[in-house]
């Protein structure tokens, strides 16, 4: 049983990681592989076209709800940063987690998009972070952080110091960066059900979008954009019948 659980967690990690690294068919953010064509590139990506709970979205039309606090237990640091051609992601040592719906979701990695993928009442942000978590039975949860230009952020600085500039490169992190360092102290949030924002666009993902943005310097934003060479945000998708709670 223990071996089966380890295999499941490994498989979820590969899904959550390789969804941003590409797999069966080439996809991207422009040209023939652009988001509008993702669902046609490979049958495995069909949810990108046919899914009804796709992410990202424009968060609006909120439903007032008594949302419980999310229990953030971020006790470990990122040990590696990877450029996979679609984003830059920091991989975290085991031991950090969040608790949603009385389910423990283990932190796997945090990656970034510029400009933001989600918007809030039609407002776009210059950068957005997604921290991807997985439960022991393969459920996924994403915590999204919005960034605005202002004062430099210590946590982002620790990541960007070792950010690989070439697709496929990865670097070990010297500075210990805990995910709390690039999140707001006040973790009040919006919640909705959605999907991964890249192929295969898997649905059934719990989305926690933190209401309070985090300040990063314009230089930090520009450095990420230069490394990506292009915007790496999927356009917002129809909300359909979903509830966006706050």
DOTISE-920943 format. One line per field, with one value per residue (C-alpha): residue in three letters; residue number from 1; x, y, z. Coordinates in Angstrom, 2 decimals. Last residue first. Layout:
rest	[Ala,...] $
nr	[NUM,...] $
px	[X,...] $
py	[Y,...] $
pz	[Z,...] $
This chain:
rest	[Unk,Unk,Unk,Unk,Unk,Unk,Unk,Unk,Unk,Unk,Unk,Unk,Unk,Unk,Unk,Unk,Unk,Unk,Unk,Unk,Unk,Unk,Unk,Unk,Unk,Unk,Unk,Unk,Unk,Unk,Unk,Unk,Unk,Unk,Unk,Unk,Unk,Unk,Unk,Unk,Unk,Unk,Unk,Unk,Unk,Unk,Unk,Unk,Unk,Unk,Unk,Unk,Unk,Unk,Unk,Unk,Unk,Unk,Unk,Unk,Unk,Unk,Unk,Unk,Unk,Unk,Unk,Unk,Unk,Unk,Unk,Unk,Unk,Unk,Unk,Unk,Unk,Unk,Unk,Unk,Unk,Unk,Unk,Unk,Unk,Unk,Unk,Unk,Unk,Unk,Unk,Unk,Unk,Unk,Unk,Unk,Unk,Unk,Unk,Unk,Unk,Unk,Unk,Unk,Unk,Unk,Unk,Unk,Unk,Unk,Unk,Unk,Unk,Unk,Unk,Unk,Unk,Unk,Unk,Unk,Unk,Unk,Unk,Unk,Unk,Unk,Unk,Unk,Unk,Unk,Unk,Unk,Unk,Unk,Unk,Unk,Unk,Unk,Unk,Unk,Unk,Unk,Unk,Unk,Unk,Unk,Unk,Unk,Unk,Unk,Unk,Unk,Unk,Unk,Unk,Unk,Unk,Unk,Unk,Unk,Unk,Unk,Unk,Unk,Unk,Unk,Unk,Unk,Unk,Unk,Unk,Unk,Unk,Unk,Unk,Unk,Unk,Unk,Unk,Unk,Unk,Unk,Unk,Unk,Unk,Unk,Unk,Unk,Unk,Unk,Unk,Unk,Unk,Unk,Unk,Unk,Unk,Unk,Unk,Unk,Unk,Unk,Unk,Unk,Unk,Unk,Unk,Unk,Unk,Unk,Unk,Unk,Unk,Unk,Unk,Unk,Unk,Unk,Unk,Unk,Unk,Unk,Unk,Unk,Unk,Unk,Unk,Unk,Unk,Unk,Unk,Unk,Unk,Unk,Unk,Unk,Unk,Unk,Unk,Unk,Unk,Unk,Unk,Unk,Unk,Unk] $
nr	[246,245,244,243,242,241,240,239,238,237,236,235,234,233,232,231,230,229,228,227,226,225,224,223,222,221,220,219,218,217,216,215,214,213,212,211,210,209,208,207,206,205,204,203,202,201,200,199,198,197,196,195,194,193,192,191,190,189,188,187,186,185,184,183,182,181,180,179,178,177,176,175,174,173,172,171,170,169,168,167,166,165,164,163,162,161,160,159,158,157,156,155,154,153,152,151,150,149,148,147,146,145,144,143,142,141,140,139,138,137,136,135,134,133,132,131,130,129,128,127,126,125,124,123,122,121,120,119,118,117,116,115,114,113,112,111,110,109,108,107,106,105,104,103,102,101,100,99,98,97,96,95,94,93,92,91,90,89,88,87,86,85,84,83,82,81,80,79,78,77,76,75,74,73,72,71,70,69,68,67,66,65,64,63,62,61,60,59,58,57,56,55,54,53,52,51,50,49,48,47,46,45,44,43,42,41,40,39,38,37,36,35,34,33,32,31,30,29,28,27,26,25,24,23,22,21,20,19,18,17,16,15,14,13,12,11,10,9,8,7,6,5,4,3,2,1] $
px	[-15.61,-17.19,-17.12,-19.96,-19.75,-22.57,-20.53,-17.36,-16.16,-12.35,-9.76,-6.89,-3.91,-0.90,2.70,3.53,6.71,10.51,10.12,13.50,12.80,9.36,10.86,13.48,10.87,8.71,11.68,12.79,9.27,9.68,7.36,4.48,2.03,-1.72,-4.37,-7.40,-5.61,-7.06,-7.77,-8.68,-9.69,-8.90,-11.54,-10.58,-7.45,-6.39,-4.09,-2.58,-2.12,-4.36,-5.05,-8.73,-11.46,-13.61,-13.89,-12.62,-11.73,-9.29,-8.19,-4.54,-3.34,0.47,0.64,2.65,6.22,7.97,5.29,6.59,9.79,12.98,16.30,19.00,21.30,18.71,19.86,19.54,17.54,17.87,15.37,14.54,17.34,17.59,17.63,16.49,19.14,18.89,15.23,14.23,15.75,14.58,11.04,11.16,12.53,10.01,11.04,8.78,6.22,4.74,1.78,1.69,-1.33,-1.01,-2.88,-3.12,-3.81,-5.40,-5.16,-6.67,-4.40,-5.29,-2.43,-3.49,-1.72,-0.63,0.35,1.44,0.49,2.06,0.68,2.40,1.52,-2.03,-5.23,-8.39,-11.62,-13.38,-10.38,-8.37,-6.92,-4.00,-1.75,0.69,3.10,2.77,4.63,5.38,5.17,5.85,4.74,2.95,1.05,-2.74,-4.27,-8.04,-10.34,-12.18,-8.88,-5.64,-2.39,0.99,4.76,6.73,8.36,11.01,9.72,10.24,10.37,8.92,9.77,7.22,6.51,10.05,10.63,12.87,13.43,14.24,15.45,15.44,12.31,11.93,10.05,7.70,4.75,1.77,-1.12,-4.49,-7.09,-9.49,-13.12,-15.26,-18.50,-19.85,-20.83,-21.30,-19.12,-20.26,-16.64,-13.42,-12.43,-11.40,-8.30,-9.23,-11.77,-14.93,-16.97,-14.32,-14.74,-11.91,-9.04,-10.66,-9.56,-5.86,-5.30,-6.83,-3.83,-3.34,-7.04,-7.77,-4.73,-5.72,-7.11,-4.23,-1.57,0.28,-0.20,1.37,1.48,1.19,2.63,1.88,3.89,2.15,2.62,4.32,4.75,6.60,3.71,1.49,4.74,4.92,1.39,1.13,4.60,3.76,0.47,2.33,4.85,2.04,0.36,3.60,4.25,0.70,1.14,4.45,2.80,0.00] $
py	[35.35,32.67,32.39,30.03,28.30,28.17,29.30,31.14,31.35,31.31,34.03,34.08,31.78,33.73,33.28,36.67,36.43,36.19,34.08,35.23,38.86,38.71,37.34,40.08,42.74,41.73,41.80,45.19,46.54,45.66,43.24,44.11,41.39,41.44,40.80,38.78,35.41,33.21,29.69,27.34,23.71,21.73,19.34,20.00,18.95,21.55,18.95,21.38,24.64,26.60,23.57,23.49,25.21,25.23,28.59,30.40,33.98,34.56,36.09,35.17,38.25,37.97,38.22,35.57,35.74,34.99,32.50,30.16,29.61,30.51,29.18,31.01,28.62,27.34,24.59,25.52,24.20,24.51,23.11,26.43,28.91,31.83,29.81,31.82,31.63,35.18,35.15,32.75,34.64,37.94,36.57,35.82,39.23,41.22,44.54,47.51,48.57,46.83,44.58,40.83,38.53,35.22,32.05,28.98,25.89,22.65,19.20,15.84,12.82,10.59,11.81,15.39,17.65,21.30,23.79,27.30,29.63,33.10,36.03,38.97,42.39,42.24,42.35,44.03,42.86,42.42,40.41,38.85,35.35,34.75,37.53,39.16,37.51,34.01,32.27,28.89,27.37,23.69,20.58,21.79,18.92,19.14,17.91,17.48,18.83,20.86,22.66,22.12,23.49,21.82,22.02,18.91,17.72,19.96,22.52,22.97,26.55,27.05,29.25,29.21,27.85,27.03,24.63,26.93,25.17,26.35,23.96,23.63,25.55,25.72,23.76,24.69,26.08,25.02,27.12,26.27,27.85,29.96,28.97,30.71,32.13,32.97,36.07,35.11,37.11,38.36,38.82,36.83,36.86,33.28,31.12,28.32,25.93,24.59,23.70,21.58,20.91,22.92,22.67,19.39,17.89,18.06,14.28,14.15,16.21,19.55,20.37,21.31,23.57,25.61,28.76,28.59,29.04,26.07,27.22,30.59,32.02,30.94,27.46,23.88,21.05,17.72,14.80,16.46,20.14,21.52,23.21,20.16,18.30,19.60,19.04,15.78,14.65,15.49,13.61,10.53,10.73,11.02,7.95,5.93,6.85,5.80,2.48,1.80,2.43,0.00] $
pz	[-1.42,-3.57,-7.33,-8.26,-11.62,-14.14,-17.16,-16.09,-19.69,-20.06,-19.49,-21.98,-21.24,-19.99,-21.03,-22.57,-24.66,-24.34,-21.16,-19.81,-20.68,-19.05,-15.83,-15.68,-16.46,-13.50,-11.13,-12.51,-12.05,-8.39,-6.66,-4.35,-3.37,-4.04,-1.43,-2.49,-2.67,-5.38,-4.09,-6.94,-6.38,-9.53,-10.89,-14.50,-16.43,-19.01,-20.73,-21.55,-19.60,-17.21,-15.01,-14.25,-12.30,-9.19,-7.45,-4.37,-3.50,-0.67,2.62,3.04,4.92,5.07,1.28,-0.59,-1.92,1.36,2.44,-0.28,1.73,-0.12,1.19,-0.78,-2.67,-5.12,-7.46,-11.10,-14.02,-17.79,-20.28,-21.93,-21.29,-18.84,-15.64,-12.59,-9.87,-8.48,-9.61,-6.86,-3.92,-5.42,-5.64,-1.92,-0.99,-3.02,-4.58,-3.82,-6.39,-9.44,-8.67,-8.12,-7.84,-5.99,-6.98,-4.72,-6.79,-5.56,-7.13,-6.17,-6.64,-3.69,-1.49,-2.10,-4.59,-4.46,-7.16,-6.21,-9.04,-9.24,-11.21,-12.90,-14.37,-12.97,-15.03,-13.73,-15.36,-12.00,-10.84,-13.67,-13.81,-16.17,-14.93,-17.33,-16.97,-15.53,-12.70,-11.16,-7.70,-7.06,-5.17,-2.03,-0.39,-0.16,3.09,2.95,5.67,3.01,2.31,4.26,2.86,2.68,3.12,4.13,0.93,-0.64,-3.09,-6.83,-8.14,-11.59,-14.55,-17.34,-20.80,-21.88,-19.01,-16.96,-13.65,-10.12,-7.44,-3.64,-2.67,1.10,3.74,6.59,4.65,6.70,5.37,6.94,4.68,6.72,6.35,3.73,5.09,1.68,-0.29,-3.93,-6.30,-9.67,-10.73,-11.06,-14.71,-15.39,-15.80,-15.89,-17.39,-15.79,-18.90,-20.62,-24.34,-25.86,-23.34,-22.23,-25.56,-24.63,-24.55,-28.04,-29.23,-30.95,-31.42,-27.79,-27.68,-30.74,-29.07,-26.58,-29.30,-30.83,-34.42,-33.64,-30.12,-26.49,-26.62,-27.49,-28.97,-28.69,-26.29,-23.30,-22.54,-19.54,-17.75,-17.68,-17.02,-13.46,-12.18,-14.10,-12.98,-9.37,-9.66,-10.91,-8.09,-5.54,-7.02,-7.03,-3.38,-2.47,-4.28,-2.50,0.88,0.00] $
